[in-house]
Amino acid sequence: GQPNLIEAVAALSKLEQGARALQGMPEGQTERTAAISKLRTQLEVLLKPQLLHALKKMETRLGPLQQCVGMYATLGKMDVMREEYVRMRPGEVISLWFSFGGHNAATVGKSSVVEDEEEKVVDDDDLDNDDKTDEEEEAEDFDFSEETTDATTSSSTTNKSSSTQINAKQFIEFLPTFYESVLELLSKERAQSKQVFGPELAPSIIGRVLLECFKPIISSFKSRLGNVCPVPGSGINGSSSGNDGFGGTEGIAAAYESTIQFLSLAYDQMEPWEGQGSNNQENDHDSASNNDDVMETIRTAFRMIASPFVPYQRALAEAERDPLGKAASMVAKDVRSVVGLQDAADRLGDLAPFMFPLADSAISRFELLTSGYNAPTTLSLVDNLIATHASELAIAMGSLSGHVSNSKGNEFDEQHANCALEILRIAGSFKRSLKSFDNSVKDRLRGLSDMMLDDTLEQSGGGLPDALEPAQLRSFLAKEACNLSPDYIDDGTGVKLPASVVELRRLAGTTSNSADGATLFPKSADSVSRLARSCQSFVFEVCYAIPEQNLRGISALPVWKQDGVGSGDEDSYGILPQSFITHVGEHILALVQALEPFASDKEALSLANEVMTGVIEVAVQPWKEFVAAAGVSLTGDEKSQLKSLMRGKEVSQFFGDDGDNEMDSQIEEEDDEEEDPDDKASTAFCNQWLDVVGLAVAGRLLERTMRIPRLGRKGAEHLAADLNYIRNVFTALGVAGHPHPLLGYMAKLVTMDEESLQFKIHSRQGEKVPSDALEVIKRAEIRIAYVRGISV
């Protein structure tokens, strides 16, 4: 009986003490050792059934188990006692794990556990290990993606994929339930092991119970995750990330988040009790050693429980690539289907921001699963995602521009202008979203770099932490998975830090060798710049289409060849501007009314201004053609030279008394007047567009003038009237830099008397200033003289 065993164990203890006392005496040493060893073996054999019986009854009675603890402690065999105890505890939660997926799975899982427990009562340790191996093999063979066991081979691939997705959802929902069951077991274990083993050993026992809960299911866990999202590099194509958030990497992230939360709560059950400790240095040393053992058990358990996620942590970008690519392709298809101006603004307004939630989710999964390790690969993937989307939007804008340029009719449609400006707002919103996203990710990287330096889970020789936060657990497990051999490098200030920390801080812009203002997403930034230019071009083409239609063919008008003196109304009322130029002037004046409603919307205006940088470039082409028509080849940076010519400041110095000097002072006086900031911003926006349209009109007029084949006296008067009319329109608008000085100068050249023009051209020969602007003026003067029939 139990009392006799207790007495026998106590007697054996006394015998061993006596044997140790006689250890120096050679007589009978061998016989004593053999007798005590035989007695110890007999006692252990007799004690094991008592232990197994006590373990079976521990749900209702702890007394027998506590007596067993005392006897095993006396024998110095607590490791045997602990091992048997730990094996018995997780049976129910293991059965719960294998019950997921249907009746057959439940029967297999549960029966294997029951049989295993029964065999453990009678078999030795080797048989126990064999049983556990069989159990792991059963777990690995079990495929929860099959909805029924009698599925026929004729099942379609679509149905199988659907079944996998459904079961992925079920598994992700099942996992927290399973974890709650394990936590419930650990909570009971915390109370029970304290009673059975005492407060010093209890935390270690709880950690071992946790390990035992997961050892038999890890292979199954990996298999189930593989059905949620194929392991990167396995050669299996995964389904899309799943709009319901259960498939692909979204499912892996949800499972990992549940796991991290579980581990944080599980640690609370393993930490020592308050006040546990000792009052002397020797006991303090023993306590620290015990804490190290507990922490090592915890680390081992946490590594094992999280091990199914390691392939996804190490190759997250690869796992994300396919589902994100499919999502991007779907959106691109929608963007390409946008045709016509009517619904373009509404549809593109919905489609343009679509990628940012996807990108943000990808960064969140990166943050969750890798805690900042292998950052460049994920950032590059997200960069390509956003850049490709921005490029698709830019192409769509280009197709809308083509629609405008191909449309017929000579009437300006304000709805087209409103649509174009709305698309400009969309591009501005996209650019601002990219800036905001970039800054947000940099903030996250800074936080992750700080967490990488947290070593709470790696410390030894002291007390255990009061709690483990999810962020600490994520960082520890990510480091274990992705950064097994960290290199230490100089962070730029002479401090040696892990390379991963330095890399994140460089990307976030917090190290001395970070590039100022550098973006995390350079390809996206370039694509957004192209998108902005595409939208600028679209607005410009809508606003400039009518002037271009009216001016394109004017070089061939027969009126330019007219000579002699007119008669009738023309002599009575003077030369009137022709209809083509009045159409252009009326359109420019009407543009003000078309632009003002949009510009009065403060928020829309703020977004549109995000993409107004460099808008002057949309008006460059007519000036490029003007320079070519004048017969000049620009030196140096052509774009810079053209912009300088368009602004007119350099050319004015070469006009002498024939230039305009009134406009600049007039604009300056008007700018001095006080104005409401919102009104000022609205006016500035309108003036930017009036400026580029005005520049394009001026450039086209000058280019067309250069291409007039012959200019008679009467034709010259008509041309001067047309040029002066458009100058008056620009003067009425009051936009800085307009009218362009070349317009007035050209009006004077075409009507200048023959001797004055010849003198001007000859006097230029002595000017030695190397200037492309001067060369353009010279060639223009010679061209005008030529078409007027004046020899030079």
C-alpha positions in Angstrom: 0.0 0.0 0.0 0.9 3.7 -0.3 1.9 4.1 3.4 4.2 1.1 3.2 5.8 2.6 0.0 6.3 5.9 1.8 8.0 4.2 4.7 10.1 2.1 2.3 11.2 5.2 0.4 12.1 6.9 3.7 14.0 3.8 4.8 15.9 3.7 1.5 16.8 7.4 2.0 18.3 6.5 5.4 20.2 3.6 4.0 21.7 5.8 1.2 22.7 8.4 3.9 24.4 5.6 5.9 26.1 4.3 2.8 27.5 7.7 2.0 28.8 7.9 5.6 30.6 4.6 5.1 31.9 5.6 1.7 35.5 5.7 2.9 35.5 2.2 4.3 36.4 -0.4 1.6 34.9 -3.4 3.4 31.4 -4.2 1.9 31.3 -1.2 -0.4 30.4 -3.2 -3.5 27.8 -5.2 -1.7 26.2 -2.1 -0.1 26.0 -0.3 -3.5 24.5 -3.4 -5.2 21.9 -3.9 -2.5 20.8 -0.3 -2.5 20.7 -0.2 -6.3 18.5 -3.3 -6.3 16.2 -1.9 -3.6 15.9 1.5 -5.5 15.0 -0.3 -8.7 12.4 -2.4 -7.0 10.9 0.7 -5.3 10.7 2.6 -8.7 8.9 -0.4 -10.3 6.4 -0.5 -7.4 6.1 3.3 -7.4 5.2 3.8 -11.1 1.7 2.1 -11.0 1.0 4.3 -7.9 2.0 7.4 -9.9 -0.1 6.5 -12.9 -3.1 5.8 -10.7 -2.6 9.1 -8.9 -2.3 10.9 -12.3 -5.6 9.3 -13.4 -7.4 10.5 -10.2 -5.8 13.9 -10.0 -8.9 15.6 -11.4 -10.7 14.7 -8.1 -7.9 14.0 -5.6 -4.5 15.6 -5.4 -3.4 13.9 -2.1 -2.0 10.7 -3.7 -0.2 12.8 -6.4 1.4 15.0 -3.7 2.6 11.9 -1.9 4.2 10.6 -5.1 6.0 14.0 -5.5 7.4 13.6 -2.1 8.6 10.0 -2.8 10.1 10.8 -6.2 11.8 13.9 -4.7 13.3 11.6 -2.0 14.5 9.2 -4.6 16.0 12.1 -6.6 13.8 11.1 -9.6 11.7 14.2 -10.0 12.5 14.3 -13.7 10.6 11.0 -14.1 7.7 12.2 -12.1 7.6 15.5 -14.0 7.7 13.7 -17.4 4.9 11.4 -16.6 2.8 14.2 -15.2 3.3 16.5 -18.2 2.4 13.7 -20.7 -1.0 13.2 -19.1 -2.1 16.9 -19.1 -2.7 17.9 -22.8 -4.9 15.0 -23.9 -8.1 17.0 -24.3 -6.6 19.9 -26.2 -4.8 17.6 -28.6 -8.1 15.8 -29.2 -9.7 19.2 -29.8 -7.1 20.0 -32.4 -7.7 16.8 -34.4 -11.4 17.2 -34.1 -11.3 20.1 -36.5 -12.2 19.2 -40.0 -14.9 16.6 -39.6 -16.0 13.4 -37.7 -13.3 11.1 -39.1 -10.5 13.5 -38.2 -11.9 13.7 -34.7 -12.0 9.9 -34.3 -8.5 9.5 -35.6 -7.1 12.3 -33.4 -8.9 11.4 -30.2 -8.4 7.6 -30.5 -4.7 8.1 -31.0 -4.4 10.2 -27.9 -6.5 7.8 -25.8 -4.6 4.7 -27.0 -1.3 6.6 -26.4 -2.3 7.3 -22.8 -3.4 3.7 -22.2 -0.1 2.4 -23.6 1.9 4.8 -21.4 0.5 3.2 -18.3 2.1 -0.2 -19.2 4.9 0.6 -21.7 8.3 1.9 -21.2 9.7 5.2 -22.4 10.8 3.9 -25.8 7.2 2.7 -26.6 5.9 6.2 -25.6 8.3 7.8 -28.1 7.2 5.4 -30.8 3.5 6.2 -30.2 4.3 9.9 -30.4 6.0 9.5 -33.7 3.0 7.6 -35.1 0.7 10.4 -33.9 2.9 13.1 -35.7 2.7 11.0 -38.9 -1.1 10.8 -38.7 -1.2 14.6 -38.2 1.0 15.1 -41.3 -1.1 12.8 -43.4 -4.3 14.5 -42.5 -5.4 17.0 -45.2 -8.1 19.3 -43.9 -8.7 20.8 -47.3 -10.8 17.8 -48.3 -14.4 18.6 -47.4 -15.5 14.9 -47.3 -13.7 11.6 -47.2 -15.6 10.2 -50.2 -14.8 13.0 -52.6 -14.6 11.6 -56.1 -11.7 12.0 -58.5 -13.9 13.8 -60.9 -14.2 16.8 -58.6 -13.2 19.9 -60.4 -10.2 22.0 -59.5 -12.6 25.0 -58.9 -14.5 23.0 -56.3 -11.3 21.9 -54.5 -10.1 25.5 -54.4 -13.4 26.6 -53.1 -13.3 23.9 -50.4 -9.8 25.0 -49.4 -10.9 28.6 -49.1 -13.9 27.6 -47.0 -11.8 25.4 -44.7 -9.2 28.2 -44.5 -11.9 30.4 -43.1 -13.0 27.7 -40.7 -9.4 27.1 -39.6 -8.7 30.7 -39.0 -11.8 31.0 -36.9 -11.1 27.7 -35.1 -7.5 28.7 -34.0 -8.5 31.3 -31.3 -10.9 28.7 -29.9 -8.2 26.1 -29.7 -5.9 28.7 -28.0 -8.5 29.5 -25.5 -8.7 25.8 -24.6 -4.9 25.7 -24.1 -5.0 28.8 -22.0 -7.8 27.3 -19.8 -5.6 24.2 -19.3 -2.6 26.4 -18.4 -4.7 28.4 -15.9 -5.8 25.2 -14.2 -2.3 23.9 -14.4 -0.9 27.1 -12.7 -3.1 26.4 -9.6 -2.6 22.6 -9.6 1.1 22.5 -10.2 1.7 25.0 -7.4 -0.1 22.7 -5.0 1.5 19.5 -6.3 5.1 20.7 -7.1 5.4 23.9 -5.1 5.8 27.5 -6.4 9.4 27.2 -7.5 8.9 24.2 -9.8 5.4 25.2 -11.1 6.4 27.7 -13.8 8.7 25.1 -15.4 6.0 22.5 -15.2 3.5 24.8 -16.9 6.1 25.5 -19.7 6.6 21.8 -20.2 2.8 21.2 -20.4 2.6 24.0 -23.0 5.4 22.2 -25.0 3.6 18.9 -24.7 0.3 20.5 -26.0 2.0 21.4 -29.3 4.6 18.6 -30.0 2.1 16.2 -31.6 0.3 18.9 -33.7 3.1 20.9 -35.2 3.2 18.9 -38.4 -0.5 19.2 -38.7 -0.3 23.0 -38.0 2.2 23.4 -40.9 -0.1 21.4 -43.2 -3.1 23.5 -42.3 -1.2 26.8 -42.8 -0.1 25.4 -46.2 -3.7 25.1 -47.2 -4.4 28.7 -46.1 -1.5 29.9 -48.2 1.1 27.8 -50.1 4.5 27.9 -48.6 6.8 30.2 -50.6 9.0 28.3 -52.9 6.9 25.2 -52.8 5.9 25.6 -56.5 2.2 25.7 -55.6 0.3 28.7 -56.8 -1.9 30.2 -54.1 -5.3 31.5 -54.4 -5.8 35.2 -54.2 -5.4 36.8 -50.8 -9.1 36.5 -50.3 -11.5 39.4 -50.0 -12.9 37.8 -46.9 -9.5 38.0 -45.2 -9.1 34.3 -44.7 -7.0 33.1 -47.6 -3.4 33.8 -48.7 -1.1 35.9 -46.6 -4.1 37.6 -45.0 -5.0 34.2 -43.5 -1.4 33.6 -42.4 -1.3 37.0 -40.7 -4.6 36.4 -38.9 -3.4 33.1 -37.7 0.0 34.6 -36.6 -1.7 37.4 -34.8 -3.9 35.0 -32.8 -0.7 33.0 -32.0 1.2 36.0 -30.7 -1.8 37.0 -28.6 -2.0 33.5 -27.3 1.8 33.4 -26.4 1.5 36.7 -24.5 -1.4 35.3 -22.4 0.3 32.0 -22.0 3.4 33.7 -20.5 1.2 35.2 -17.8 0.5 31.6 -16.6 4.2 30.8 -16.5 5.6 33.8 -14.7 6.6 33.3 -11.0 4.2 34.3 -8.2 4.7 37.7 -6.5 6.9 37.5 -3.5 8.5 34.2 -4.7 12.2 34.4 -3.8 14.6 34.0 -1.0 16.3 35.8 1.8 19.9 34.7 1.3 22.5 34.9 -1.4 22.7 31.2 -2.0 18.9 30.9 -2.5 19.0 34.0 -4.7 21.5 32.2 -6.9 19.3 29.1 -7.0 16.3 31.3 -7.8 18.1 32.9 -10.7 19.2 29.5 -12.0 15.6 28.3 -11.8 14.4 31.4 -13.6 16.9 30.8 -16.4 15.6 27.2 -16.8 12.0 28.5 -16.9 12.9 31.2 -19.5 14.7 28.6 -21.6 11.6 26.4 -21.5 9.5 29.3 -22.5 11.8 30.3 -25.4 11.8 26.7 -26.6 8.0 26.4 -26.4 7.5 29.7 -28.2 10.0 28.9 -31.0 8.3 25.5 -31.6 4.7 27.0 -31.5 5.7 29.7 -34.0 7.8 27.4 -36.2 5.0 26.7 -38.8 5.1 30.4 -39.7 8.9 30.6 -40.3 8.8 29.8 -44.1 6.3 32.7 -44.5 8.5 35.1 -42.4 11.6 34.3 -44.3 10.0 34.7 -47.8 7.1 37.1 -47.1 7.5 39.2 -50.2 7.5 36.0 -52.4 4.3 34.9 -50.6 2.7 38.3 -51.2 3.7 38.6 -54.9 1.1 36.4 -56.5 -2.0 37.5 -54.6 -1.1 41.2 -54.8 -0.3 40.9 -58.5 -3.7 39.3 -59.2 -5.5 42.1 -57.3 -3.5 44.7 -59.2 -4.4 43.1 -62.5 -8.1 43.2 -61.7 -7.9 46.9 -60.9 -5.8 47.6 -64.0 -8.5 45.9 -66.1 -11.1 48.2 -64.7 -8.8 51.3 -65.3 -8.3 50.3 -68.9 -12.1 50.0 -69.4 -12.6 53.7 -68.7 -13.6 55.3 -72.0 -15.0 58.8 -72.8 -15.1 61.8 -70.5 -18.6 61.4 -69.1 -17.9 58.9 -66.3 -14.1 59.0 -66.3 -13.8 61.3 -63.3 -16.2 59.2 -61.2 -14.7 55.9 -62.1 -11.1 56.9 -61.9 -11.9 58.7 -58.6 -12.9 55.3 -57.2 -10.1 53.3 -58.8 -7.2 55.6 -58.2 -6.8 55.1 -54.4 -7.6 51.4 -54.5 -3.9 50.3 -54.2 -3.2 52.2 -51.0 -5.3 50.0 -48.7 -3.8 46.9 -50.3 -0.3 48.4 -49.9 -1.0 49.4 -46.3 -2.2 45.9 -45.5 0.9 44.4 -47.0 3.1 46.6 -44.8 1.0 45.6 -41.8 1.6 42.0 -42.5 5.3 42.7 -43.0 5.3 44.5 -39.6 3.4 41.7 -37.9 5.3 38.7 -39.4 8.8 40.0 -39.8 9.1 43.0 -37.4 11.2 44.8 -40.0 13.6 42.1 -41.1 14.2 41.8 -44.9 12.6 45.2 -45.3 13.9 46.0 -48.8 12.2 43.0 -50.5 8.8 43.9 -49.2 9.3 47.7 -49.8 10.3 46.9 -53.4 7.2 44.7 -53.9 4.9 47.5 -52.6 6.8 50.0 -54.7 6.2 48.0 -57.8 2.5 47.6 -56.9 1.8 51.3 -56.5 4.1 52.3 -59.5 2.3 49.9 -61.8 -1.1 51.3 -60.8 0.0 54.9 -61.2 1.3 54.0 -64.7 -2.0 52.4 -65.6 -3.8 55.6 -64.5 -1.4 57.7 -66.6 -2.1 55.6 -69.6 -5.8 56.0 -69.0 -5.3 59.8 -68.9 -3.4 59.6 -72.2 -6.3 57.8 -73.8 -8.7 60.5 -72.5 -6.3 63.2 -74.0 -6.5 61.4 -77.3 -10.3 61.5 -77.1 -10.2 65.3 -76.6 -7.8 65.9 -79.5 -9.8 63.7 -81.8 -13.2 65.3 -81.0 -14.6 67.6 -83.5 -16.4 70.9 -83.1 -15.4 74.5 -82.5 -17.4 75.0 -79.3 -15.8 74.9 -75.8 -17.5 72.5 -73.4 -17.1 73.6 -69.8 -18.1 70.1 -68.7 -15.0 68.8 -70.3 -12.9 71.3 -68.4 -14.6 70.3 -65.1 -14.0 66.7 -65.9 -10.3 67.4 -66.7 -9.8 69.4 -63.5 -11.5 66.7 -61.4 -9.0 64.2 -62.8 -6.2 66.6 -61.9 -7.6 66.6 -58.4 -7.6 62.8 -58.4 -3.9 62.8 -59.4 -3.2 65.3 -56.6 -5.0 63.1 -54.1 -2.9 60.1 -55.3 0.3 62.0 -54.8 -0.7 63.2 -51.4 -1.7 59.6 -50.4 1.7 58.4 -51.5 3.5 61.0 -49.4 1.3 60.2 -46.4 1.9 56.4 -46.9 5.6 57.0 -47.3 5.8 58.9 -44.0 3.6 56.4 -42.2 5.9 53.5 -43.3 8.9 55.4 -42.2 7.4 55.9 -38.7 6.7 52.2 -38.5 10.3 51.4 -39.5 11.6 53.6 -36.8 9.4 51.8 -34.2 10.5 48.4 -35.5 14.2 49.4 -35.4 13.8 50.3 -31.7 12.0 47.0 -30.9 14.8 45.1 -32.6 17.1 46.1 -29.8 14.7 44.7 -27.1 16.3 41.7 -25.5 13.7 40.9 -22.8 13.4 37.3 -24.0 17.1 36.8 -24.3 18.3 37.9 -20.8 19.6 35.5 -18.2 20.8 35.5 -14.6 17.9 37.6 -13.2 14.2 37.7 -12.6 11.6 37.0 -15.2 9.7 39.9 -16.8 6.3 40.7 -15.4 4.7 40.4 -18.8 5.6 39.9 -22.5 4.0 42.4 -24.9 2.9 41.2 -28.4 5.5 43.5 -30.0 8.3 42.0 -27.9 7.2 38.5 -28.9 6.9 39.4 -32.6 10.4 40.9 -32.6 12.0 37.9 -30.8 10.4 35.4 -33.1 11.1 37.3 -36.2 14.8 37.6 -35.2 14.9 33.9 -34.5 13.4 33.2 -38.0 15.1 35.8 -40.1 18.3 37.0 -38.4 20.0 34.0 -36.9 23.5 35.5 -37.2 23.3 39.3 -36.9 26.2 41.4 -38.2 27.1 44.5 -36.2 28.0 47.6 -38.2 28.7 51.3 -37.6 25.5 53.4 -37.7 27.5 56.4 -38.9 28.1 57.8 -35.4 30.7 55.3 -34.3 28.1 53.1 -32.5 28.0 49.4 -33.5 24.4 48.2 -34.0 22.9 45.1 -35.7 22.9 45.6 -39.5 19.1 45.2 -39.6 18.6 48.1 -37.2 21.0 50.4 -39.1 19.2 49.4 -42.4 15.8 50.3 -41.0 17.0 53.6 -39.6 18.6 54.5 -42.9 15.4 53.7 -44.8 13.4 55.8 -42.2 15.8 58.7 -42.6 17.2 58.7 -39.1 20.9 58.0 -39.7 23.6 60.3 -40.7 24.0 58.6 -44.1 20.3 58.7 -44.9 19.5 60.7 -48.1 17.5 63.9 -47.2 13.9 63.6 -48.4 14.5 60.2 -49.9 11.4 58.2 -50.6 10.9 54.5 -49.7 9.1 54.1 -53.0 11.2 55.6 -55.8 9.5 53.8 -58.7 6.1 55.0 -57.4 7.4 58.5 -57.1 8.5 58.4 -60.7 5.2 57.0 -61.9 3.3 59.6 -59.9 5.4 62.3 -61.7 4.4 60.7 -65.0 0.8 60.6 -63.9 0.9 64.3 -62.9 2.3 65.2 -66.3 -0.4 63.1 -68.0 -3.1 64.9 -66.1 -1.6 68.3 -66.7 -1.5 67.4 -70.4 -5.1 66.4 -70.3 -6.3 69.6 -68.7 -4.1 71.6 -71.1 -5.5 69.8 -74.2 -9.1 70.4 -73.0 -8.3 74.1 -72.4 -6.2 74.6 -75.5 -8.0 72.5 -78.1 -10.0 75.4 -79.6 -7.1 77.8 -80.0 -5.1 75.0 -81.6 -8.0 74.2 -84.0 -8.3 77.9 -85.0 -4.6 78.6 -85.3 -3.3 75.4 -87.0 -4.1 76.3 -90.6 -3.7 80.1 -90.6 -0.3 80.2 -92.4 -2.1 79.4 -95.7 -4.8 82.1 -95.5 -5.0 84.1 -98.7 -5.4 87.3 -96.8 -1.7 87.5 -96.0 -0.8 88.0 -99.7 -3.0 91.1 -100.1 -1.3 94.3 -101.3 -2.5 97.8 -102.1 -5.1 99.9 -100.4 -8.4 98.6 -99.3 -11.8 100.3 -99.8 -15.2 100.6 -98.3 -15.9 99.6 -94.7 -12.3 98.6 -94.2 -11.0 102.1 -94.9 -13.8 103.7 -92.9 -13.4 101.6 -89.7 -9.8 100.5 -90.0 -8.5 96.9 -90.0 -10.5 94.5 -87.8 -9.1 91.3 -86.2 -10.1 88.2 -88.2 -12.6 85.6 -86.9 -10.0 83.0 -86.1 -8.2 85.2 -83.6 -11.4 86.5 -82.1 -12.5 82.9 -81.5 -9.2 82.4 -79.7 -9.6 85.5 -77.6 -13.2 84.8 -76.6 -12.2 81.3 -75.6 -9.3 82.5 -73.4 -11.7 84.9 -71.7 -14.3 82.1 -71.2 -11.6 80.0 -69.6 -11.7 82.2 -66.6 -15.3 81.3 -65.9 -14.6 77.6 -66.5 -11.7 77.5 -64.1 -13.2 79.6 -61.2 -15.8 77.1 -59.9 -13.2 74.4 -59.4 -10.6 76.8 -58.0 -13.2 78.1 -55.4 -13.3 74.6 -53.8 -10.6 74.9 -51.2 -10.0 71.1 -50.8 -10.1 70.4 -54.5 -7.7 73.2 -55.2 -5.3 72.0 -52.5 -5.2 68.6 -54.0 -4.8 69.8 -57.6 -1.9 72.1 -56.5 0.0 68.9 -55.4 0.5 68.1 -59.1 1.0 71.6 -60.6 4.8 71.6 -60.4 6.4 72.0 -63.9 3.0 72.7 -65.6 4.7 75.1 -68.0 6.2 72.1 -69.8 2.8 71.3 -71.4 3.1 74.5 -73.4 6.6 73.9 -74.7 5.8 72.2 -78.0 4.5 75.3 -79.9 7.6 77.2 -78.9 9.8 74.3 -80.0 8.2 74.4 -83.4 8.5 78.3 -83.5 12.3 78.0 -82.9 12.5 75.4 -85.6 10.4 77.5 -88.0 12.8 80.4 -87.4 15.7 78.1 -88.4 17.5 78.1 -85.0 19.2 75.1 -83.3 19.3 75.7 -79.6 22.6 75.0 -77.8 22.9 73.4 -74.4 19.8 72.3 -72.5 17.0 72.7 -75.0 14.2 72.5 -72.4 15.8 75.2 -70.2 16.5 77.4 -73.2 12.9 77.1 -74.4 11.5 77.9 -71.0 13.7 81.0 -70.8 12.4 82.1 -74.3 8.8 81.4 -73.2 9.2 83.6 -70.1 10.4 86.5 -72.3 12.7 88.1 -69.8 15.8 87.5 -71.8 14.4 88.6 -75.2 13.1 91.9 -74.0 16.6 93.3 -73.5 17.2 93.0 -77.3 14.1 95.1 -78.4 15.4 98.5 -77.4 12.6 101.1 -77.9 10.4 98.6 -79.8 9.6 96.4 -76.7 6.8 96.6 -74.1 7.7 98.0 -70.7 4.2 98.8 -69.3 2.9 95.3 -68.4 5.4 94.3 -65.6 4.8 97.5 -63.6 1.0 97.1 -64.0 1.1 93.5 -62.7 3.3 94.5 -59.8 0.9 97.2 -58.7 -2.0 94.8 -58.8 -0.1 92.2 -56.8 0.5 94.7 -54.0 -3.2 94.9 -53.2 -4.3 92.9 -50.2 -6.3 89.7 -50.9 -8.0 87.0 -48.9 -5.6 83.9 -48.8 -8.2 81.6 -50.3 -9.1 84.0 -53.0 -5.4 84.5 -53.7 -4.8 80.7 -54.0 -7.8 80.5 -56.3 -6.6 83.3 -58.5 -3.1 81.9 -58.6 -4.4 78.5 -59.8 -6.6 80.1 -62.5 -3.6 82.3 -63.6 -1.3 79.2 -63.9 -3.6 77.7 -66.4 -4.3 81.0 -68.2 -0.5 81.4 -68.3 0.2 78.0 -70.0 -2.7 78.4 -72.4 -1.5 81.9 -73.2 2.1 80.8 -73.7 0.9 78.0 -76.1 -1.3 80.5 -78.0 1.6 83.0 -78.3 4.1 80.2 -79.3 1.7 78.9 -81.9 0.9 82.4 -83.3 4.7 83.1 -83.6 5.3 79.7 -85.3 2.4 80.2 -87.8 3.7 83.7 -88.5 7.2 82.3 -89.3 5.5 79.9 -91.8 3.5 82.5 -93.8 5.0 82.2 -97.3 4.3 85.8 -98.4 3.1 88.9 -96.6 1.7 91.8 -98.6 1.2 95.3 -97.2 -2.5 94.7 -96.5 -1.8 91.2 -95.2 0.8 92.7 -92.8 -1.8 95.1 -91.5 -4.2 92.2 -90.9 -1.5 90.3 -89.1 -0.6 93.3 -86.9 -4.3 93.8 -86.1 -4.6 90.1 -85.1 -1.5 90.2 -83.0 -2.5 93.4 -81.2 -6.0 92.0 -80.6 -4.6 89.0 -78.8 -2.2 91.2 -76.9 -5.2 93.3 -75.7 -7.0 90.1 -74.5 -3.9 89.1 -72.4 -3.7 92.6 -71.1 -7.3 92.4 -70.0 -6.7 89.1 -68.2 -3.9 90.7 -66.1 -1.8 87.5 -65.9 1.9 88.1 -65.1 4.2 87.8 -68.1 1.5 88.4 -70.6 1.2 89.5 -73.3 4.5 87.9 -74.4 6.9 90.7 -75.6 7.6 88.8 -78.8 3.9 89.3 -79.9 4.2 93.1 -79.7 7.6 93.1 -81.3 6.3 90.9 -84.2 3.4 93.2 -84.7 5.9 96.1 -85.1 8.2 94.1 -87.4 5.4 93.3 -89.9 4.4 96.9 -90.3 7.8 98.6 -89.9 8.9 100.6 -92.9 11.5 99.0 -95.1 14.5 101.2 -94.2 13.9 100.8 -90.4 13.7 97.0 -90.7 16.8 96.8 -92.9 18.7 99.0 -90.5 17.6 96.9 -87.5 18.7 93.7 -89.2 22.1 95.1 -90.3 22.8 96.6 -86.8 22.3 93.1 -85.3 25.4 92.0 -87.2 27.6 93.9 -84.7 26.1 92.3 -81.6 28.5 89.7 -80.3 26.5 88.5 -77.2 26.3 84.7 -77.4 22.6 84.1 -76.9 20.1 81.7 -78.3 17.3 84.2 -77.6 19.1 86.8 -79.7 19.6 84.3 -82.5 15.9 83.6 -82.5 15.2 87.3 -82.8 17.7 87.8 -85.6 16.2 84.9 -87.6 12.7 86.1 -87.0 13.6 89.6 -88.3 15.2 88.2 -91.4 12.2 85.9 -92.0 9.7 88.8 -91.7 11.9 90.8 -94.1 12.0 87.9 -96.5 8.2 87.3 -96.6 7.6 91.0 -97.0 10.0 91.1 -100.0 12.5 93.3 -98.3 16.1 92.6 -99.3 18.7 92.4 -96.5 
